[in-house]
């Protein structure tokens, strides 16, 4: 972590409970940058090609996670745009 601009973690979605070892995880990185009127958040998830799973599972995981991050970032944007509680 390099607050407040960068954070990363390993995600073992294909091997729940397994050690965070090569072949079991992807790397998820969050980059925060100043933008006009606020900030931008970019998420990069990498390492799908190194997962120890059949190719079809790998492709499905990539597709599912790509869609999932779009939903998560949309939710983050909506929360950031909400007025602060009084």
Kinemage of the C-alpha trace (Angstrom):
@kinemage 1
@onewidth
@group {chain A} dominant
@subgroup {mainchain}
@vectorlist {calphas} color= white
{ca unk a 1} P 0.000 0.000 0.000
{ca unk a 2} L 1.012 3.559 -0.726
{ca unk a 3} L -1.855 5.592 0.762
{ca unk a 4} L -3.688 7.520 -0.506
{ca unk a 5} L -2.807 6.718 -4.149
{ca unk a 6} L -2.263 2.964 -4.421
{ca unk a 7} L -3.414 -0.276 -2.829
{ca unk a 8} L -3.142 -3.892 -3.959
{ca unk a 9} L -4.142 -7.339 -2.771
{ca unk a 10} L -4.090 -10.937 -3.936
{ca unk a 11} L -7.464 -12.546 -4.600
{ca unk a 12} L -7.831 -16.328 -4.465
{ca unk a 13} L -11.324 -16.569 -5.940
{ca unk a 14} L -10.557 -19.867 -7.698
{ca unk a 15} L -9.022 -21.427 -4.580
{ca unk a 16} L -10.915 -20.189 -1.497
{ca unk a 17} L -8.956 -20.838 1.686
{ca unk a 18} L -5.794 -21.773 -0.221
{ca unk a 19} L -2.445 -20.149 0.368
{ca unk a 20} L -1.892 -17.039 -1.705
{ca unk a 21} L 0.497 -18.890 -3.976
{ca unk a 22} L 1.249 -18.564 -7.699
{ca unk a 23} L -1.429 -20.238 -9.786
{ca unk a 24} L -4.136 -19.591 -7.187
{ca unk a 25} L -4.448 -15.813 -7.203
{ca unk a 26} L -4.892 -12.727 -9.269
{ca unk a 27} L -3.414 -9.349 -8.350
{ca unk a 28} L -5.930 -6.538 -7.838
{ca unk a 29} L -4.517 -3.008 -7.896
{ca unk a 30} L -6.299 0.277 -7.139
{ca unk a 31} L -4.894 3.535 -8.484
{ca unk a 32} L -6.332 6.856 -7.248
{ca unk a 33} L -5.520 10.086 -9.119
{ca unk a 34} L -6.683 13.675 -9.024
{ca unk a 35} L -9.228 14.531 -11.698
{ca unk a 36} L -11.236 17.607 -12.595
{ca unk a 37} L -13.671 18.162 -9.748
{ca unk a 38} L -12.658 15.047 -7.792
{ca unk a 39} L -10.651 11.881 -8.186
{ca unk a 40} L -10.504 8.929 -10.528
{ca unk a 41} L -10.165 5.319 -9.423
{ca unk a 42} L -8.721 2.697 -11.740
{ca unk a 43} L -8.787 -1.016 -10.934
{ca unk a 44} L -6.439 -3.432 -12.677
{ca unk a 45} L -6.780 -7.172 -12.045
{ca unk a 46} L -4.031 -9.283 -13.581
{ca unk a 47} L -2.718 -12.819 -13.477
{ca unk a 48} L -5.579 -14.729 -15.075
{ca unk a 49} L -3.244 -16.440 -17.537
{ca unk a 50} L -1.250 -17.918 -14.631
{ca unk a 51} L -4.240 -19.505 -12.841
{ca unk a 52} L -3.976 -23.297 -12.494
{ca unk a 53} L -7.435 -23.958 -13.931
{ca unk a 54} L -8.761 -25.125 -17.306
{ca unk a 55} L -8.818 -22.448 -20.027
{ca unk a 56} L -12.632 -22.210 -20.051
{ca unk a 57} L -12.699 -21.574 -16.286
{ca unk a 58} L -9.981 -18.939 -16.725
{ca unk a 59} L -11.960 -17.170 -19.462
{ca unk a 60} L -15.179 -17.293 -17.420
{ca unk a 61} L -13.383 -15.872 -14.380
{ca unk a 62} L -11.951 -13.024 -16.453
{ca unk a 63} L -15.381 -12.205 -17.890
{ca unk a 64} L -17.154 -12.413 -14.524
{ca unk a 65} L -14.563 -10.309 -12.719
{ca unk a 66} L -14.500 -7.662 -15.453
{ca unk a 67} L -18.262 -7.243 -15.123
{ca unk a 68} L -18.024 -7.335 -11.346
{ca unk a 69} L -15.477 -4.524 -11.207
{ca unk a 70} L -17.703 -2.379 -13.425
{ca unk a 71} L -20.546 -2.844 -10.941
{ca unk a 72} L -18.303 -2.189 -7.919
{ca unk a 73} L -16.871 1.003 -9.405
{ca unk a 74} L -20.349 2.233 -10.330
{ca unk a 75} L -21.429 1.658 -6.727
{ca unk a 76} L -18.345 3.523 -5.472
{ca unk a 77} L -19.111 6.461 -7.771
{ca unk a 78} L -22.707 6.660 -6.535
{ca unk a 79} L -21.624 6.591 -2.890
{ca unk a 80} L -19.003 9.274 -3.497
{ca unk a 81} L -21.617 11.512 -5.110
{ca unk a 82} L -24.086 11.208 -2.205
{ca unk a 83} L -24.424 14.270 -0.008
{ca unk a 84} L -22.602 14.004 3.313
{ca unk a 85} L -24.873 13.251 6.286
{ca unk a 86} L -25.839 16.314 8.306
